[in-house]
Amino acid sequence: MNKWTFHTAVAASVMTIGALLIAGAFNLFLIPHQLLSGGLSGVAMMIGYMTGGNIGWLYLVLNVPVLCWGWFIVGRRFIIWSMYTVLASTLFLQLIPVTAIAKDAVLGSVFGGIILGIGTGMMLRYGGSSGGFDIIASIITRKRDLPVGSIIFTLNGVVIAALVLFTKDWNLALYSLLSIYTAGKVVDIIHVRHIKVTAFIITTKTDEMLAKLLSHPRGITIIKTRGAYTSAEKDMLMTVRTRYELAELRKTIASIDARAFVNIVETVGVIGDFHRSKD
C-alpha cells in the first residue's frame, strides 16, 4: 500500500466515524427532544418537526447547493470529502433509530453537542466537513484568522432566532443554543488550525533549512545570533505556524539538523499577512 492510498484510507475511516457520530448525536440526543443542531442540519430539523418530513433527506437536499457553491470556492478535495460525509450522515440517519438515550433535555443538549462537536472536528481536521455552515466557516477562515467553532456558533444564532420566531418556545431555543455552544467548543479543541505558534530555530544549516521550509506558504525571518558561552555565530530562523502544522515542522527540523535548538511559544495574535507572498 503506497502512502497516498494509506492516507486516503485513514481519511475515509475518520470521515465515516465522524458521520456516524453526527447521525448518532442527531437521532439519539437532539431530535428526540425536538432540539436543533444549528446550521443547515438545524434548518432541516426545523422543517422536519413542522412538516413531519424525513430530516435525513432534508439534510441532504439542503446541502446540495452549498456543496456545489463550495466546489468553485473552497477546493475540490475538501468538497469531495464533504459530499462523502453528507451522504454517509444521511445514510446513518436512516439506519439509527430515533431514541432518547438521555431523558433530560439538558443532558441531551450537552452530550449531543459533545458528540456532534467530536464528529465535526474530526472531519475538519482531516480535510472534510459535515456540510452546511462548516463549508461557509472554512471559507471565512481562509480569509480571516478566526476559530472555526466560533464562526459556526455565530452563524447558528440566526437559526436559533428563527426557532424562537416559529415556535415561541424559549426553552427549546436555549437548550439548542447550549448544544450548539458545546459543539463549537469541542470543534475548536480538535480543529486547531487557527491556533498559532512561533518557532525560533537556532541552526548552523541555514541554507538547507530554508530550502525545505520555504516550500511552505509561511514567512521566515533570519536573525544573526552569537552564543554567550561559546561566542559561536549562528542563525535564528523565526517563523509562525499553526499548531496543526507543528508536527510536520518538528520532523523537518530534525531531519536536517538534529542538533538545532528550537524554542516554540504560543502566539496570541498575528498582525499582517500570515501567508507568505507568492511573489
N, C-alpha and C positions, 0 to 999 in steps of 0.2 A: 504494500500500500504506500503510494507516494504521499508527500507532505500535503499537497492540495486536497487529495481525497480524504486524508485523515482529518484536516481542519474542517472540511465540508461535513463530514460525518458527525464530528463533535458539535458543530453549529446546528445541524439538523436535529440532533438529540436534545440540545438545550432549548431550541425553539419549540419542539414538541412538548417537552416538560413544562415550559412556560405557558403554552396554550392550554395544557391540562390544568395547570394551577389557576389560570384565569377563569376557565369554564367552571372549575370547582368553586372558586370564590363567588361566582355569579349564582349558580344553582343551589349551593349548599348554605350560603350565608346571606347574600343580598336579596335575591329575588323572593325567597320565602317570606321576607319581612317587607316586601314592596319598596326596597331601598334602591337608590341609584348608584352607579359606579362613576358617573360623570362621563364627559366626552361623548362620542358617537354611540358608545355602548349604553350610556345613560339615556341618550335620546331614544335608542331602540327599546330600552326598558320602559320608558315613559309611554311610548306608543303601544307597546305590548300590554301594559297594565290597563290602558284606556280602551283598547280595541279587542284585547284577547288574542292578538296575533302572536306568532312564534317569534320570540325575542332573538333566537339564534339566527334565523333567516333575515330578520330585520337588521341585525348587526352586520350581516354580510352585505346586504343591499346598500346600506348607508355608507359602507366603507369603499365601495367600488369607485365613486367619483373622486374621493380623496386619494386613493391609490393611483388612479390614472393621472391626477394632477402631480402627485409626488414623483411619478415616473420621469417627468421632464425637469423637475426642480432638484430633487434630493440625490438621485442616482439609482441606477438600475439594480445593483446588488442589494441595496437597502430595501427597495420596493419589492423585489422578488422574494426576499425573506419575509417581508411584511405580508405579502399576498399569501405565502405559505402559512404563516401563523394565524392569519384571519380565517383561512379555510379550515385549519386544524381546530381552532377555537370553536368555529361553527359546528364542526363535526362532534366535538366533545360536548357541546351544549345540547346536542340531540341525544347523546348517549348517557350523560349523567342525569339522573332523576332530580327534580326539584324537591329537595327535602331539607327541612330546617334542622341543622345539627345543633345550632345554638338557639334555644327557645327565647332568650332575651335579645331584644333588638340592639341594645348597646354592644353586647358581646358579638352579635352578628356583624355589626358595622366595623368594629375594631379588627376582629380576626379575618373578616372578609377583606378589609383594606390591607392587612399584612400579607395575606396570601396573594392578593391581586398585585401588590407592590413588588413582591418577590418575582412573580411571573413576568411582569412588565420589565423590571430591572434586568432580569436575565436576558430577555430578548434584546433590549437596548445595548447591553454590554457586548453581545455577540453580533451586533450589526443588523438587527431587525427591529420590529416593533409590533405592538398589538393593533396597529392601525389608528385611524381617527386622529385624536389630538396628539398622540405620540409623534405622528409624522409632522404635524404643524410645529410642535415643540422642537423637534430635531432640526427643522428648517431655521427656526429662530436662533437656536444655539450655534448654528453655523455662521450667523451674522452677529450675534450678541453673546457675550461670555456669561451666560446665566445658567442656573441649575435647571435641568430638565423637569424634575419633580415639581419644583415651584411654579414653572410655567404651566404645566398641566393643571396644577391646583387652581391657578388663576383663571384659566380658560374654563375650568369646570364650574366656577362660580356662576357663570351665565346659565348653565344647565340647572343648577340648584334654584336660581331665581325663577326659572321657567316652571320648576316643580311647585314652588310656592304659589305662583300665579294660577296654575291649573288646579291644584288640589286644595289650596288654602290650609294645608297641614304643615305647621312649623316643626312638629316632632319628626316627621319623615325627612324633612329638609335638613334638620340639624343632625340627625343620625347619618344621613347620606354625606353631609359635609364632613363629619367625623371620619367616615370611611375613606373619603377622597383624600383628606389630610394625611391619614395614616399611610395610605398607599403612596402618596407623594414623598413622604419622608423615607419610606423604605426604598423607593426608587433612587433617591439621592445617595443612600448608603451603598447601594450596589453599583449604580451607574456613576462612576467617579471621573468622567471625562472633564467636568468643569472645574475640578479641584486642581489648583496649580502648585507646583513646587519649583524651587530654584536650585539648580545643581552647580556647585563650584568644584571644578575638576582641575587639580594641580598635576601636571604631567610634563614629561620631557619629550613625549612623542606627539607634539602638537600637529604636525602635518598629517600623520596617519590618522589621528583622532578626527581632525577636521574633514578629511576626505570621506570618512564614514558618516559623521554626524550631520554634515551639511546636505546630505541626501534627504534629510527630514525637513519639512517646512517650518522650522523654528530658527530664530536668530541666535547667534553665538557671539559673545564679546570676549576678546583676548586681553588679559591683564598681565603685565610683567610682574613677577614676584621674585623675592630673594629670601631664602631661608635664614632665620635669625641665628640658628646654631651652626649650620654648615656654610652659610653665605652662598649656597648654590643657587644659581638663577634658573627659574623655571617659568612656564606659562600657566596661567589660571584661566580656564575656559568657563565662562558663566552663561548658562542657558536656562530658560524657563520652559518646563514641560508640564503636561497634565499628569496626574498620579497614575492614570491608566497607561501612560507611556513609560513609566518609571522602570518597570521590569526590563523592557527592551533596552533602555538606556544603560542600566547596570550591566547587562550582558555584553553590550557593545564595548563599554569601557574596559571590562575585564578581559575581553578577547584581544584588545590592542595593547593595553598597559596594565598588567596585573598589579603593579606597584604604585599606580596612581592613587593620590589622596583625594577622596570625594566627600564633600560636605553637602548634604541635602536638607533644605529647610522649606517649610510650608510657606507659600506666598499668599498674602492676604488679598492682594488685587494687582491687576496689571493695567497700566495706563499706556495707551498707544496700540499699535498694530501687533497682535500676538503672533500672527502668521508672518513668516519671512517673505519678503517680496520676491517674485519670480524674476525680476529684472536683474 
